[in-house]
Amino acid sequence: MSVESPKVTGLKLKRKSRLLEVSFDDGNTYALSCELLRVYSPSAEVHGHGNPVLVTHKKNVNIDAITPVGNYAVKLVFDDGHDTGLFSWKILYDLATNQVELWEKYLARLRAAKASREPMIDMAVKYHN
């Protein structure tokens, strides 16, 4: 007998704090950071077809759009252009209920790769004569 994940009953994007509040029909509401959602996107681009890619420099990433997909998922469009991950209710619930461990795992992977969460900086270079 399989246990179904709770269904999403509400999504609220808090752009200033870069959080997506997700409410489920079991009565629980979780706040997921846009960064966590981006680095754990269920897309092939991130999952690397079975070999997960370490996504870096996403500390300030935000969500531009949320598009419903049937009654089972949403497509999140991030402001860095990433828009290929479909977040099913099960994926959102798994991310929400495991976010502490997932975040620790992500930080450990960053440390191991000597990578950074900090955004890439656009440099305006001026040459002096």
Disulfide bonds with the S-S distance in Angstrom:
none
